[in-house]
Amino acid sequence: MKVVITAVGPDNRGLADPIVHCVTGLGANIAEIQMYDHDAESVFSMLTRIELDPSRYEELRQAMAEVSQNTKLSIRTWTPPAGKRRPRLAICVTYRPEPALALLRAIRDGRVKADAQLMIGNREACRGLAEQFEVPWFNIAKGTGRASGTPSGKPDGAPDDEQMIALCDEHEIDYIILARYMRVLPAASCWKYAGGRIINLHHGLLPSFPGMQPYHEAHAARMLTYGATCHFIVPELDAGCQIIYQSTFMVPPSTPRDEIIRRGQQDNEPHCLVEGVRRVVDGEVDLHFNRVVARKT
């Protein structure tokens, strides 16, 4: 069986050794190791992908719990569903409901063979959507008003990233889906769910238009082709290498920018997210050393 082990915590010497010794001692084959030191934050991060005899998986989990206790690392072990069970999704949203709605409909209709375990938002805009599909809703925005530094006294939407991870751990989430979730995940969160477990919808074509306003930038460049990108989030961004699926549409010259944005948001972005998630949960693609590859059949 394939297992992904992630470890994040205070930087120190000798943190990788007990993990490597443990998995090799259990007879595992190491397929991938990535490590990173966040020097400015004194944070150590590590991803280990292994192949292990299924009969030894519980031994591995117990051993990793001991390593976590001894090293103070936050360690997670995860095995991809790979057709053995339905993947569990956490759908994260901010304002726009269309991509999440399309994904929830695809799950309901059997086109995406997964379960929406919860919806997470840093705004209240999509609460009604969660209630409509009877999916548990959690608003992870931090304090409101002046306490969070907004002169108007209104919530600023700053998310509690640790709460997001805690919710995903509690609900045993396989994949975090960022369905136009308009906040950047911190590196620590990305490492904790590294290994192809965070899927993002970007409302522009990567790598050409990576910014916050890709429609505006593409329109300013007088483009006639627009699109969206569904891609894996990795801790160390390497734009363009983690693309799962892209969908495009063309417009006639002189099409107003607002019309382009409307078409993109209502039609193209939802389709792009659904197809990207489907490819992942159906096991058609893998993330290997931060590159998306077709899974071997």
C-alpha positions in Angstrom: 0.0 0.0 0.0 1.0 3.6 -0.6 1.4 5.8 2.5 2.3 9.5 2.8 3.9 10.7 6.0 4.1 14.4 6.7 5.9 16.0 9.6 6.0 19.7 10.7 7.4 21.3 13.8 10.1 23.3 15.5 13.4 23.0 13.7 16.1 20.9 15.4 18.8 18.4 14.5 18.1 14.8 13.8 14.4 15.1 13.1 14.4 13.1 9.8 16.4 10.2 11.1 13.8 8.5 13.4 11.2 8.7 10.6 13.5 7.2 8.0 14.7 4.5 10.4 11.2 3.6 11.4 9.9 3.1 7.9 12.9 1.1 6.7 12.7 -1.0 9.9 9.2 -1.9 8.9 10.4 -3.1 5.5 8.9 -0.1 3.6 10.3 1.1 0.3 10.9 4.8 0.2 9.6 6.3 -3.0 10.0 10.0 -2.2 11.4 12.3 0.4 11.2 16.1 0.6 12.5 18.3 3.4 12.5 22.0 4.0 13.8 24.3 6.8 11.9 27.6 7.2 14.9 29.3 8.7 13.1 32.6 9.4 10.3 30.8 11.3 12.5 28.0 12.7 10.1 25.4 11.2 11.1 21.9 9.9 8.9 20.2 7.3 9.2 16.8 5.7 7.2 14.6 3.3 7.9 10.9 3.0 6.1 8.7 0.4 6.5 5.0 1.0 5.2 1.6 -0.1 4.3 -0.7 2.8 2.9 -4.1 3.5 -0.7 -3.4 4.5 -0.4 -5.7 7.5 2.2 -3.3 9.0 0.2 -0.1 8.7 -1.0 0.0 12.3 2.6 -0.6 13.4 3.6 2.4 11.4 0.9 4.6 12.9 1.9 3.7 16.4 5.6 4.2 15.7 4.9 7.6 14.2 2.9 8.6 17.3 5.9 7.8 19.3 8.2 9.8 17.1 5.8 12.7 17.3 5.9 12.6 21.1 9.7 12.4 21.2 10.4 15.1 18.6 7.4 17.4 19.1 6.7 17.1 15.4 3.1 17.2 14.1 3.0 13.9 12.1 0.3 12.6 9.9 0.1 9.3 8.1 -2.3 9.0 5.2 -3.0 6.3 2.6 -4.8 7.3 -0.7 -8.3 5.9 -1.1 -7.3 4.3 -4.4 -10.7 2.7 -5.0 -10.8 1.1 -1.6 -13.3 3.7 -0.2 -14.9 6.9 -1.2 -12.6 9.9 -0.7 -13.6 12.4 1.9 -13.6 16.1 0.8 -13.4 19.4 2.7 -14.7 22.1 0.4 -13.3 25.6 1.2 -15.1 28.7 0.0 -15.1 32.5 0.4 -17.7 34.5 -1.7 -18.3 32.7 -5.0 -20.7 29.8 -4.8 -20.6 28.5 -8.4 -17.6 26.1 -8.2 -18.7 24.6 -4.9 -22.3 24.2 -6.2 -21.1 22.5 -9.3 -18.9 20.1 -7.3 -21.8 19.3 -4.8 -24.1 18.6 -7.7 -21.5 16.3 -9.4 -21.1 14.4 -6.1 -24.9 14.1 -5.7 -25.3 12.9 -9.3 -22.5 10.4 -9.1 -20.1 12.0 -11.5 -17.6 12.6 -8.7 -17.3 9.5 -6.6 -16.5 11.2 -3.3 -18.2 12.5 -0.1 -18.4 16.1 1.0 -17.7 15.8 4.7 -17.8 19.5 5.5 -17.6 23.0 4.0 -15.2 25.6 5.5 -15.6 29.3 4.8 -13.9 32.5 6.0 -17.1 34.4 5.1 -20.8 33.5 5.5 -21.6 33.9 1.8 -21.9 30.1 1.1 -23.5 28.9 4.3 -26.8 28.5 2.6 -25.2 26.3 0.0 -23.9 24.0 2.7 -27.3 23.9 4.3 -29.0 23.1 0.9 -26.9 20.0 0.5 -26.9 19.1 4.2 -23.1 19.4 4.6 -21.8 20.6 7.9 -20.7 24.2 7.8 -17.8 25.9 9.7 -16.8 29.5 9.5 -13.1 29.7 10.5 -12.8 33.5 10.4 -10.9 34.9 13.4 -12.3 37.7 15.5 -14.5 40.5 14.1 -14.4 44.2 13.9 -11.9 46.4 15.7 -10.4 43.5 17.6 -9.1 42.2 14.2 -7.8 45.6 13.1 -10.6 46.8 10.8 -11.5 50.4 11.3 -15.1 49.8 10.2 -15.7 47.3 12.9 -16.7 44.7 10.3 -15.1 41.2 10.0 -12.0 41.1 7.9 -12.3 37.4 7.0 -8.8 36.5 8.3 -9.0 32.7 8.7 -7.8 30.6 11.6 -5.6 28.2 9.6 -5.0 25.9 12.6 -8.7 25.5 13.0 -9.0 24.5 9.3 -6.4 21.8 9.8 -7.9 20.6 13.0 -11.3 20.3 11.3 -9.8 18.3 8.5 -8.0 16.0 10.9 -11.2 15.5 12.9 -13.2 14.6 9.8 -10.4 12.4 8.4 -10.3 14.4 5.2 -8.5 13.0 2.2 -8.6 16.1 0.0 -8.9 19.8 0.8 -10.7 21.5 -2.2 -10.1 25.3 -2.5 -13.2 26.2 -4.5 -12.4 29.9 -5.0 -11.2 30.1 -1.4 -9.6 33.5 -1.6 -6.9 33.2 1.1 -3.3 31.9 0.8 -2.6 28.8 2.9 0.5 29.2 5.1 3.4 26.9 4.3 2.8 24.9 7.5 -0.7 24.0 6.4 0.5 23.0 3.0 3.1 20.7 4.4 0.7 19.0 6.8 -1.5 18.0 3.9 1.2 17.7 1.3 1.5 14.9 -1.2 -1.4 15.9 -3.5 -4.0 16.4 -0.9 -4.8 20.1 -1.5 -6.6 21.0 -4.8 -7.1 24.6 -5.9 -9.2 26.3 -8.5 -7.4 29.3 -10.0 -9.6 31.6 -12.1 -7.0 32.1 -14.8 -4.6 30.2 -17.0 -1.4 29.2 -15.3 1.4 29.9 -15.6 0.6 33.0 -17.7 -1.9 34.7 -15.3 -1.1 33.7 -11.7 -2.3 36.9 -10.0 -5.5 37.8 -8.0 -7.1 39.4 -11.1 -6.3 37.1 -14.0 -9.4 38.2 -16.0 -8.3 41.8 -15.8 -4.7 41.0 -16.7 -5.7 38.8 -19.7 -8.2 41.5 -20.9 -5.5 44.2 -20.6 -3.2 42.0 -22.7 -6.0 41.8 -25.3 -6.3 38.0 -25.1 -9.1 36.2 -26.9 -8.7 32.9 -24.9 -9.5 32.8 -21.2 -9.6 29.9 -18.8 -9.3 28.4 -15.4 -6.8 26.0 -13.8 -7.3 23.2 -11.4 -4.0 22.3 -9.7 -2.4 20.8 -6.7 -1.1 23.2 -4.0 2.5 22.4 -3.0 4.4 24.0 -0.1 7.1 25.5 -2.3 5.3 27.1 -5.3 6.5 26.1 -8.7 3.7 27.6 -10.9 2.7 25.5 -13.9 4.1 22.1 -12.8 1.1 20.9 -10.7 -1.7 21.4 -13.2 -4.4 18.7 -13.1 -6.8 20.2 -15.7 -7.3 23.4 -17.6 -10.4 24.6 -19.4 -10.7 27.5 -21.8 -13.2 29.5 -23.8 -12.7 32.0 -26.6 -14.4 35.4 -27.0 -14.8 37.6 -30.1 -12.7 40.8 -30.2 -14.2 43.7 -28.2 -16.1 41.5 -25.8 -16.6 43.5 -22.6 -14.5 42.4 -19.7 -17.6 42.0 -17.5 -19.1 39.6 -20.0 -15.9 37.6 -20.0 -15.8 37.4 -16.2 -19.5 36.4 -16.2 -18.9 33.5 -18.6 -15.8 32.4 -16.7 -17.4 32.4 -13.3 -20.7 30.9 -14.2 -19.7 28.3 -16.7 -15.9 27.7 -17.1 -14.6 27.7 -13.6 -17.2 25.3 -12.2 -16.5 22.8 -15.1 -12.8 23.1 -14.5 -13.0 22.3 -10.8 -15.4 19.3 -11.2 -13.2 17.7 -13.9 -10.0 18.3 -11.9 -11.4 16.8 -8.7 -12.9 13.9 -10.7 -9.4 13.1 -12.2 -7.9 13.0 -8.7 -10.6 10.9 -6.9 -10.8 8.5 -9.9 -7.1 7.9 -9.5 -6.1 9.1 -13.0 -3.3 11.3 -11.8 -0.6 11.4 -9.2 1.6 14.1 -7.7 5.2 12.8 -7.9 8.1 15.1 -6.8 5.8 18.1 -7.3 4.9 17.1 -10.9 1.5 15.8 -12.0 1.8 12.5 -13.8 -0.6 10.0 -15.2 -1.1 7.1 -12.7 0.2 3.8 -13.9 -2.5 1.3 -14.9 
